[in-house]
Amino acid sequence: MTQKDITFVADFLTEHFNEAPDLYNRKGKYFNVERVGQYLKDEDDDLVSPPNTEGNQWFNFLKDSTHLKESPLLFPYYPEKSLHFVKRQMEGIIDQCLQKPADVIGRSVHQAVCISLYKISQSEDSTPQLFKLPFLWNDKTSNLHYVLFTMLENSISKIHILRRHTDTSRSVSNGILAVEFGNFLNSSINESSDSRCYSCLDAHFYDDETITVVLKESVQQEGKERVLAQLPLS
């Protein structure tokens, strides 16, 4: 250790572990706790060694500002409290801010339509995951909502497209349909349909008129396992 290191440690001990008679009536040991650790204690008690805010530019700025001094937009400062206390206070205020929008939004949401996608046996212990890859898209030009998804089990080669009008009182034709890829990419009529069947790995809207899909060949062949395709909605 250098002399500088020893001096640093000595100064630290001198500053933080001197006897403090004013703390004798308080719980704990009779010396000032280390100033960083006290901020991390999950307690509501006041700090043993609160920070000295004298000369702090931010506090001086607030003190001299008639508009900001009592502003409700500024989070209050608790110089005597730990960070855990401040964190709980902030979480409470944030929850309070979000409660009103949550109530308003909750009352404005209602079920427009119910479509049964599949049925499962009531006796099964665990519900199988049959719904996969839900992707949402909003066509602002036509005021349409789209949901892309695939169903597992017996329809892995299909992608389902659900379309609804943003105005729930209006309906659109072909509200839900399925596109089956199957063996449509066969380059020869002589190829076996079983050897060139495709399933959908992922699907996203590319734009309002086009869907991008990633297809996987059911029977993997070298260099032919994946296909990136563009599917026009028309």
Secondary structure, DSSP 8 states (H G I E B T S, - for coil): --HHHHHHHHHHHHHHSSB-GGGTTSSS-SB---TTGGGG----S--SS----TT-HHHHHHHH-TTTTT-TTS----TTS-HHHHHHHHHHHHHHHHHHHHHHHHHH-------------TT-SS----EEEEEEEEETTTTEEEEEEEE-GGGTTEEEEEEEESSTT---SSSEEEEE-BTTT-SSTTS-TTTT-EEEEEEEEEETTEEEEEEEESS--TT-SEEEEEEE--
